[in-house]
Amino acid sequence: MTETSKKLSRWYFGGLASAGAACITHPLDLLKVHLQTQQEGKTSISKLTLHIIKKQGVLALYSGLTASLLRQLTYSTTRFGFYEVGKQTLETSGSPLPFYKKLLLAGLSGAAGGVVGTPADLINVRMQNDVKLSPNLRRNYKHALDGLLRVWKEEGFIRLFNGCSTATSRATLMTIGQLSFYDQIKIILLQTGMFQDNPTTHFLSSLSAGAVATTLTQPLDVLKTRAMNAKPGEFKSMMHLVMYTAKLGPLGFFKGYVPAFVRLAPHTILTFVFLEQLRSNFGFIPEHLIA
């Protein structure tokens, strides 16, 4: 075991890595939100992108970036932090945590992150969706904190957690797909003897984890986006929202699947590549592994 592979991540590295990835993948996330909030018609990614740039300019693709960063610094810091601290606490020297325990730990970590990150996620969805609304219907939040304060003042504190149930369920599945599968796939690759603890292994592990996470979360992601962007009272219950979406057929729950994967795969890859670099350069070696 090399000195680098002995190093462990600090609890906040995941939030920093996710925020860095969000800066690069934000336009793809914005396009995903636009496609998910369509009830009728089909617009390709290329047409939607050109339409936004033509109407609003290139910078419109970064609408809601402050909310995206706030979301990562709350949601991802929480889920990565819980998972990393839990894993480091439960693992013993030379004995990785069993996969089923990683699944459970990732699920609990994701649920915690989902609750903490819901307010920022709500503002993120609204700011991204503003671009496609007519000027008189836009909310025009100046930045993420302005959005949080305005929702609290105009709609009430509870409204900040609108869509929390779907956001939490999605976060649970997302964290299972990303963190536990990344860890397990990386271990399997290293055990073959054909791979080393390097960026190539990190890339393959994160790409696979991104595919698993996208498949697990897409239906809930569609419901979450619609719930957060809905007008007050538009949907009486979660079942009402499910039935409304179901009118589009089974594929209605997978609206925006391609941009979701196209966005999530790079985001997952960048997050784990950044995380591994933070770990190898700024991580720490536990006392029991120090020679």
C-alpha positions as CSV (number, residue, x, y, z in Angstrom):
1,M,0.0,0.0,0.0
2,T,1.5,3.4,-1.1
3,E,1.5,6.5,1.1
4,T,-1.1,8.1,-1.2
5,S,-3.5,5.1,-1.0
6,K,-3.3,5.2,2.8
7,K,-4.7,8.7,2.9
8,L,-8.3,9.3,3.7
9,S,-10.6,12.2,2.7
10,R,-11.6,14.9,5.2
11,W,-15.4,15.2,5.7
12,Y,-15.7,18.4,3.7
13,F,-13.8,17.3,0.6
14,G,-16.9,15.9,-1.1
15,G,-18.7,19.3,-1.0
16,L,-15.7,21.1,-2.4
17,A,-15.3,18.5,-5.2
18,S,-19.0,18.7,-6.1
19,A,-19.0,22.5,-6.2
20,G,-16.0,22.4,-8.5
21,A,-17.8,19.9,-10.8
22,A,-21.0,22.0,-10.7
23,C,-19.2,25.0,-12.2
24,I,-18.4,23.0,-15.3
25,T,-21.6,21.0,-15.7
26,H,-24.2,23.7,-14.8
27,P,-25.4,24.4,-18.3
28,L,-26.3,20.6,-18.7
29,D,-28.2,20.7,-15.5
30,L,-30.1,23.8,-16.7
31,L,-31.1,22.0,-20.0
32,K,-32.2,19.0,-18.0
33,V,-34.6,21.1,-15.9
34,H,-36.1,22.7,-19.0
35,L,-36.8,19.3,-20.6
36,Q,-38.3,17.9,-17.4
37,T,-40.7,20.8,-17.0
38,Q,-42.2,20.4,-20.5
39,Q,-45.6,18.8,-20.4
40,E,-46.2,18.7,-24.1
41,G,-44.0,18.5,-27.2
42,K,-40.5,17.4,-27.7
43,T,-37.5,19.7,-28.0
44,S,-34.1,18.4,-28.7
45,I,-31.1,19.4,-26.6
46,S,-29.5,21.2,-29.5
47,K,-32.6,23.2,-30.4
48,L,-33.2,24.1,-26.7
49,T,-29.6,25.3,-26.3
50,L,-29.7,27.4,-29.4
51,H,-33.1,28.9,-28.4
52,I,-31.7,29.9,-25.0
53,I,-28.5,31.4,-26.4
54,K,-30.5,33.3,-29.2
55,K,-33.0,34.7,-26.8
56,Q,-31.0,35.3,-23.7
57,G,-27.3,35.0,-24.6
58,V,-24.6,32.5,-23.6
59,L,-24.6,33.6,-19.9
60,A,-28.2,32.4,-19.6
61,L,-26.9,28.9,-19.6
62,Y,-25.4,29.7,-16.2
63,S,-28.6,31.0,-14.8
64,G,-28.9,29.9,-11.2
65,L,-25.2,29.0,-10.8
66,T,-25.1,30.6,-7.3
67,A,-28.0,28.3,-6.2
68,S,-26.3,25.3,-7.8
69,L,-23.1,26.0,-5.8
70,L,-25.1,26.6,-2.6
71,R,-26.9,23.3,-3.2
72,Q,-23.6,21.4,-3.6
73,L,-22.1,23.1,-0.5
74,T,-25.1,22.0,1.6
75,Y,-26.4,18.8,0.0
76,S,-23.1,17.2,-1.1
77,T,-21.1,18.3,1.9
78,T,-23.7,16.6,4.1
79,R,-24.0,13.3,2.2
80,F,-20.3,13.0,1.5
81,G,-19.4,14.0,5.0
82,F,-21.8,11.5,6.7
83,Y,-20.6,8.7,4.4
84,E,-16.9,9.4,4.7
85,V,-17.0,9.8,8.5
86,G,-19.3,6.7,8.9
87,K,-17.0,4.6,6.6
88,Q,-13.9,5.7,8.4
89,T,-15.5,4.9,11.8
90,L,-16.8,1.5,10.8
91,E,-13.9,0.2,8.7
92,T,-11.0,-1.7,10.4
93,S,-7.4,-1.8,9.1
94,G,-7.1,-3.9,6.0
95,S,-10.8,-4.8,6.1
96,P,-13.1,-2.7,3.8
97,L,-16.7,-2.2,4.8
98,P,-19.0,-4.9,3.3
99,F,-20.9,-3.7,0.3
100,Y,-24.4,-4.0,1.9
101,K,-23.2,-1.8,4.8
102,K,-21.9,0.8,2.3
103,L,-25.4,0.7,0.6
104,L,-27.1,1.4,4.0
105,L,-24.6,4.1,5.0
106,A,-24.9,5.8,1.6
107,G,-28.7,5.7,1.8
108,L,-28.7,7.3,5.2
109,S,-26.1,9.9,4.1
110,G,-28.2,10.7,1.0
111,A,-31.4,11.1,3.0
112,A,-29.6,13.6,5.4
113,G,-28.2,15.5,2.4
114,G,-31.5,15.6,0.7
115,V,-33.2,17.3,3.6
116,V,-30.4,19.8,4.2
117,G,-30.1,20.6,0.5
118,T,-33.8,21.0,-0.4
119,P,-34.1,24.8,0.0
120,A,-31.1,25.5,-2.2
121,D,-32.4,22.9,-4.7
122,L,-35.7,24.6,-4.9
123,I,-34.1,28.0,-5.7
124,N,-31.8,26.2,-8.2
125,V,-34.7,24.8,-10.1
126,R,-36.6,28.1,-10.1
127,M,-33.6,30.2,-11.2
128,Q,-32.8,27.8,-14.1
129,N,-36.5,27.7,-15.2
130,D,-36.8,31.5,-15.2
131,V,-35.0,31.6,-18.6
132,K,-37.8,30.0,-20.5
133,L,-40.6,32.1,-18.9
134,S,-41.9,35.3,-20.4
135,P,-40.4,38.4,-18.6
136,N,-43.6,39.2,-16.6
137,L,-43.7,35.7,-15.1
138,R,-40.1,35.4,-14.0
139,R,-39.2,35.4,-10.4
140,N,-35.9,37.2,-11.0
141,Y,-34.0,36.2,-8.0
142,K,-30.8,38.2,-7.8
143,H,-28.9,35.2,-6.4
144,A,-29.4,32.1,-4.3
145,L,-29.6,33.9,-0.9
146,D,-32.1,36.5,-2.3
147,G,-34.2,33.6,-3.5
148,L,-34.2,31.9,-0.1
149,L,-35.2,35.1,1.6
150,R,-37.9,35.9,-0.9
151,V,-39.5,32.5,-0.7
152,W,-39.4,32.6,3.1
153,K,-41.0,36.1,3.1
154,E,-43.5,35.7,0.2
155,E,-44.5,32.0,0.5
156,G,-43.5,31.0,4.1
157,F,-40.7,29.0,5.6
158,I,-42.3,25.6,4.9
159,R,-42.4,26.4,1.2
160,L,-38.6,26.2,1.2
161,F,-39.0,22.4,1.7
162,N,-41.5,22.0,-1.1
163,G,-40.5,18.7,-2.9
164,C,-38.5,17.6,0.1
165,S,-39.9,14.0,0.1
166,T,-38.9,13.4,-3.6
167,A,-35.6,15.3,-3.1
168,T,-34.7,13.1,-0.2
169,S,-35.8,9.9,-1.9
170,R,-33.7,10.9,-5.0
171,A,-30.7,11.9,-2.8
172,T,-30.9,8.5,-1.1
173,L,-30.8,6.7,-4.5
174,M,-28.2,9.1,-5.9
175,T,-25.8,8.6,-3.0
176,I,-26.2,4.8,-3.2
177,G,-25.5,4.9,-6.9
178,Q,-22.6,7.2,-6.7
179,L,-20.7,6.7,-3.4
180,S,-21.3,3.0,-2.6
181,F,-21.0,1.8,-6.2
182,Y,-17.9,4.0,-6.8
183,D,-16.2,2.5,-3.8
184,Q,-17.1,-1.0,-4.7
185,I,-16.3,-0.8,-8.4
186,K,-12.9,0.8,-7.6
187,I,-12.1,-2.0,-5.2
188,I,-13.0,-4.6,-7.8
189,L,-10.8,-2.9,-10.4
190,L,-7.9,-2.7,-8.0
191,Q,-8.2,-6.3,-7.0
192,T,-7.8,-7.5,-10.6
193,G,-4.2,-6.4,-10.5
194,M,-4.7,-4.7,-13.9
195,F,-5.4,-1.2,-12.4
196,Q,-3.6,1.1,-10.0
197,D,-5.0,3.8,-7.8
198,N,-4.8,6.5,-10.5
199,P,-7.0,8.8,-12.6
200,T,-7.8,6.0,-15.1
201,T,-9.3,3.8,-12.4
202,H,-11.0,6.8,-10.9
203,F,-12.5,7.7,-14.3
204,L,-13.8,4.2,-15.0
205,S,-15.2,3.8,-11.5
206,S,-17.0,7.1,-11.5
207,L,-18.4,6.7,-15.1
208,S,-19.9,3.3,-14.0
209,A,-21.3,4.9,-10.8
210,G,-22.8,7.7,-12.8
211,A,-24.7,5.3,-15.0
212,V,-26.1,3.4,-12.0
213,A,-27.1,6.7,-10.3
214,T,-28.9,8.1,-13.4
215,T,-30.9,4.9,-13.8
216,L,-31.9,4.8,-10.2
217,T,-32.9,8.5,-9.8
218,Q,-34.4,9.7,-13.0
219,P,-38.1,9.0,-12.2
220,L,-37.8,10.8,-8.8
221,D,-35.7,13.6,-10.4
222,V,-38.6,14.4,-12.8
223,L,-41.1,14.4,-10.0
224,K,-38.9,16.5,-7.8
225,T,-38.3,19.1,-10.5
226,R,-42.0,19.4,-11.2
227,A,-42.9,19.7,-7.6
228,M,-40.4,22.4,-6.9
229,N,-41.4,24.4,-10.0
230,A,-45.2,24.1,-9.4
231,K,-47.4,27.0,-8.5
232,P,-48.8,26.9,-5.0
233,G,-51.7,24.4,-4.9
234,E,-51.1,23.1,-8.4
235,F,-50.7,19.6,-7.1
236,K,-52.8,18.5,-4.2
237,S,-50.6,15.5,-3.3
238,M,-47.6,13.5,-4.5
239,M,-50.1,11.0,-6.0
240,H,-51.7,13.8,-8.0
241,L,-48.3,14.8,-9.4
242,V,-47.5,11.1,-10.2
243,M,-50.8,10.7,-12.1
244,Y,-50.4,14.0,-13.9
245,T,-46.9,12.9,-15.1
246,A,-48.2,9.4,-15.9
247,K,-50.5,10.9,-18.6
248,L,-47.4,11.1,-20.7
249,G,-46.9,7.4,-20.5
250,P,-44.1,5.4,-18.7
251,L,-41.5,7.4,-20.6
252,G,-42.9,10.6,-19.0
253,F,-41.0,9.6,-15.8
254,F,-37.8,9.6,-17.8
255,K,-38.1,12.9,-19.5
256,G,-34.7,14.5,-19.9
257,Y,-33.0,11.1,-19.3
258,V,-30.3,11.7,-22.0
259,P,-29.3,15.2,-20.7
260,A,-29.6,13.8,-17.1
261,F,-27.0,11.2,-18.0
262,V,-24.9,13.6,-20.1
263,R,-24.9,15.9,-17.2
264,L,-24.6,13.4,-14.3
265,A,-21.8,11.4,-15.9
266,P,-19.4,14.3,-16.3
267,H,-20.4,15.7,-12.9
268,T,-19.8,12.3,-11.2
269,I,-16.5,11.8,-13.0
270,L,-15.3,15.3,-12.1
271,T,-16.5,15.1,-8.5
272,F,-14.6,11.9,-7.9
273,V,-11.5,13.0,-9.8
274,F,-11.4,16.2,-7.8
275,L,-12.1,14.3,-4.6
276,E,-9.3,11.8,-5.2
277,Q,-6.9,14.7,-5.9
278,L,-8.0,16.4,-2.7
279,R,-7.5,13.1,-0.8
280,S,-4.1,12.4,-2.3
281,N,-2.8,15.9,-1.8
282,F,-4.5,17.1,1.3
283,G,-5.9,14.0,3.0
284,F,-4.6,12.4,6.2
285,I,-3.2,9.1,7.2
286,P,-4.9,7.5,10.2
287,E,-2.7,6.9,13.3
288,H,-2.9,3.1,13.0
289,L,-1.4,3.2,9.5
290,I,1.5,5.5,10.3
291,A,4.7,3.5,10.4
